[in-house]
Amino acid sequence: MIYRQKNITLADVCDIQSGYTARSALVMDEMEGVPAVQLGDLRGDIEVPLASASRFRLEGKLERYLVSPGDVLFRSRGDNNTAVIAAGDVGDQAVALLPLVILRAHADVVLPEFLMWLINQPEAQRYLNSCARGTKLRMIPRDCLEKLPINIPDLATQRLVVEVSRLAAREASLLRELAQKKEEFTSFALLRQVRNAQLHGNEAGHPVARQPSKHAGKSQRTNS
């Protein structure tokens, strides 16, 4: 693969914005609250739906913390320091809460999906591991994230990489489903075999006749 840009960092290809810091405990308000995405909402490895974000009472200027479809969200704390992409319809937005970090890709340089894919690759993860801080609560400092070295190919190559990665993930998912179905089918077949054997045994209705012993034969001949 031939790269168009080399020796650049993450900060060169996207705008990096730390999530909103709540000054007090979050209070849910589904009627008048603001949609917000928390770290716990990022359960998947690919995307987080903005439409399902819970609503909270948030104060202050929130514009710079708003996440739109296509923005990338990075987990800056915890054992899993990977990225997902925000998904939704046009107009869907939600506030990203710390420890999430918002990455807004420069559209003329990098695709958001490719940016997410790069961050989640083993090479990038090894770099992030090298500068992680904390023991009980692992954290990736912002300057470490900004200096993440990356290689960016042309947009056409990025689209190809993203599509192949998507198909590979779909194949892996289908193979897992197939393996589960095979296991369920095998268990069902074995259980049916056990039930059939039990049913046939009950239909016989009597114990198996025992063969006469040698001593019984001798006794009959003597009496005769």
Secondary structure as UniProt FT lines:
FT   STRAND          5..9
FT   HELIX           10..13
FT   STRAND          14..18
FT   TURN            30..32
FT   STRAND          34..37
FT   HELIX           39..41
FT   STRAND          47..49
FT   HELIX           50..52
FT   STRAND          54..56
FT   HELIX           63..65
FT   STRAND          66..67
FT   TURN            69..70
FT   STRAND          72..75
FT   STRAND          83..87
FT   TURN            90..91
FT   STRAND          94..97
FT   TURN            98..99
FT   STRAND          100..105
FT   TURN            107..109
FT   HELIX           112..119
FT   HELIX           122..130
FT   HELIX           142..146
FT   STRAND          149..152
FT   HELIX           155..204
FT   HELIX           214..223
//
